[in-house]
């Protein structure tokens, strides 16, 4: 399973709104991506830099343990996503929706 897919699963399962995928959902564009980043997205990245580093460390620890065959927290979610990934035909893709709140969601008043 690709690293970024494992990170998606774990960040969502851990509720990490300021991990890599939460930042992407908020419009952040990292250097290895091809799109232009808006000023608002740069501001989000600055605001979540510390939380992003913590999320990266948490997710890596769990992901690496799972890859070694251990059964860390959220191993079941990783197992399920691995099955989905392995079931894909060549050239096929997965469409995933970020399940946690984004900056846009947090700015909107509750209805």
N, C-alpha and C positions, 0 to 999 in steps of 0.2 A: 504494500500500500504506500502511495507517495506520502512523504513527510507532511506536506501541506494538508492533505486529507486527514491524516491522524490528528494534526493540530486543530482542524475544524471540529472534529468529533470531541476532542478533549476540552477545548476552550468552551464549547457549548455546554458540555456535561458539567464542567466546573463553574459555569456561570461567569466566565471571564469576559466581561463586556469590553475591557481595554487590552485584550490580547491582540495578536496579529489580525484575526478575522473580524474582531469588533472594530478595529481601526480601519480596515478595508471597507466594512459596512458603513463607516462614518465618512468615507471618501478619501482616506489617506492613500497616497500612491507611493510605494517604496521604490528605491532606485532601480531595482531589477524589473520594474513594470514599465509598460510602454506608454501609458497615458500621462497627460499633464495634470499636475496637482494644483488645486485651487488654494487661494490664501486661507480660506476657512479650513481646508484639510490640513494645511501646514500647522495651523493653530491647534487643531485636534491632536496632531502628532506630538507637538511640544507639550501639550497638557497631559498626554498619557504615556510619555516616555518611560517614566519609572514603573508604572503599572505594566507596561508592555514587557519590560525586562523581567519582572517578577513572573508574569504569565509564561514567558518563554522558558524560564527555568523550571517552573512547575510542570508544564506540558512535556518538556524534554525528559524530565526524570521519569514520568509515567510512561511515555512512549518508548523510551529505551528499555525500561524494565519489561514492558509487554513484548518488545522485539526479542528480548533474551529468553522468552518463554515463561516469565513470571506472570502472576495474576494480580496486577495492581488495581487500584480503584478504577472503575470504568472500563475494565478489560472487556466486559460484555459488549459495550458500545463499539469498541474497536473491533472485536470479533465480527459483529454484525456488519460494520462498514466494510471490512475486508471481504466478506462474502459478496456484498454488493459490487465491490470493485472487481473481484475475480470473475464475476458473472457477466461483466461487460464484454461485448464483442469488440474486436479490433476496430479502432477509430470511433467507438461509441463514447458517450460522456455521461456524467452524472450531473444533475441539476439540483443544487442544494440551496436552501434559503436560510440565512442567518436567523436563528430563533430568538436572539436576545435583543434588548432595547438598543437603539442607536442614538446618536446625539440628536438627530431629528426627532425621534420619539420623546426624548427627555425634554426637548424645548417646547413641545406641544402641550397645552394644558389638558388635563383629563376631561373627558366628556361626561 
